[in-house]
Amino acid sequence: MPPAAPSQTNQPGQPAQAPASAAASPAPLPRPLPRNPRGRQQAGPLPAEDAAIPLERVPYFRSDLRRIAITAGLMFVLLIAGSIVLRSLLQA
């Protein structure tokens, strides 16, 4: 549905002007999602074939996993260092 243009009152003696948005082609309408003609699939066992994605085909998996491990290690070190610093500040 195209947006409504603001209403304009025409003065006598002036020709009516069409809004600029009306001259442009209308925006494309979104397509509806495809429907399964059989309805919902039945719950049951999955097919016997292996549905796992091989890790060689997942881009950046190992580098992302390494980055997460480094970040977790640094957070753990910061927690320990912060607790030691706070303990020393509170004892003084």
C-alpha positions in Angstrom: 0.0 0.0 0.0 1.7 3.3 -1.1 2.0 6.0 1.6 -0.7 8.6 1.6 0.3 12.0 0.2 -0.5 15.1 2.3 -3.7 16.8 1.2 -3.2 20.0 -0.6 -5.9 22.6 -1.2 -5.8 24.1 -4.7 -6.4 27.8 -5.0 -8.8 28.9 -7.7 -7.1 29.5 -11.0 -4.3 27.0 -10.3 -4.2 23.6 -11.9 -4.3 20.5 -9.7 -0.8 19.0 -9.4 -0.3 15.3 -8.9 2.0 14.4 -6.0 5.5 13.3 -7.0 5.1 9.9 -5.3 2.1 9.1 -7.6 4.2 9.6 -10.7 6.8 7.0 -9.6 6.1 3.3 -9.9 4.5 1.7 -6.8 6.8 -0.1 -4.4 7.0 -3.9 -5.0 4.8 -5.9 -2.7 6.5 -8.6 -0.6 5.9 -12.1 -1.7 4.0 -14.5 0.6 6.0 -17.3 2.1 5.6 -20.7 0.3 3.2 -23.0 2.1 3.6 -26.7 2.6 0.7 -28.3 0.8 0.6 -31.2 3.3 0.4 -28.9 6.3 2.7 -29.5 9.3 5.2 -32.3 9.1 4.7 -35.2 11.4 7.0 -35.4 14.5 9.1 -38.5 14.4 12.6 -39.8 14.0 14.9 -37.9 11.8 16.4 -39.5 8.6 19.3 -41.9 9.2 21.7 -39.8 7.1 24.1 -37.6 8.9 22.9 -34.0 8.9 26.0 -32.5 10.5 27.9 -29.9 8.6 31.6 -30.8 8.2 33.8 -28.2 10.1 36.0 -27.9 7.0 33.1 -26.2 5.2 32.3 -23.7 8.0 34.2 -20.5 7.3 36.2 -19.0 10.2 35.0 -21.7 12.7 38.4 -22.5 14.2 39.6 -18.9 14.3 36.3 -17.8 15.9 36.6 -20.6 18.5 40.2 -19.6 19.2 39.2 -15.9 19.6 36.4 -16.9 22.0 38.8 -19.0 24.1 41.4 -16.2 24.3 38.7 -13.7 25.3 37.4 -16.1 28.0 40.9 -16.7 29.3 41.6 -12.9 29.5 38.3 -12.4 31.3 39.2 -15.1 33.8 42.6 -13.4 34.4 41.0 -10.0 34.8 38.6 -11.5 37.4 41.4 -13.0 39.4 43.6 -9.8 39.1 40.7 -7.6 40.1 39.9 -9.7 43.2 43.5 -9.6 44.3 43.6 -5.8 43.8 40.3 -5.2 45.6 41.4 -7.5 48.5 44.6 -5.6 48.9 42.8 -2.2 48.8 40.2 -3.3 51.3 42.8 -4.6 53.8 44.7 -1.3 53.7 
